[in-house]
Amino acid sequence: MKSTIDLPDDLSRRVDLIAQRTNLTRSRIVEDALAYGRSLAWQEQWAAGVKAGLDDADQGNFASEEEIAAVLNRYNQA
């Protein structure tokens, strides 16, 4: 079932920005917020984190083999 809701302008702009940054539809963003508790603030932070990670990768900044091993070893001890 499809529903239509009216959002205040500020929320609508935030949903539009998240949609642009993530290539998700407005409906999916609102669905994630309502069904999974992924608030707009959480989704904005997630999109910013992904962008930062991609920017780092584009600059050639990757974890070293030692850093990866340290993380894996920390979880293997559990």
Stockholm file with secondary structure:
# STOCKHOLM 1.0

chainA/1-78         MKSTIDLPDDLSRRVDLIAQRTNLTRSRIVEDALAYGRSLAWQEQWAAGVKAGLDDADQGNFASEEEIAAVLNRYNQA
#=GR chainA/1-78 SS CCCCCCCCHHHHHHHHHHHHHHCCCHHHHHHHHHHHCCCHHHHHHHHHHHHHHHHHHHTTCCCCHHHHHHHHHHHHTC
#=GC SS_cons        CCCCCCCCHHHHHHHHHHHHHHCCCHHHHHHHHHHHCCCHHHHHHHHHHHHHHHHHHHTTCCCCHHHHHHHHHHHHTC
//
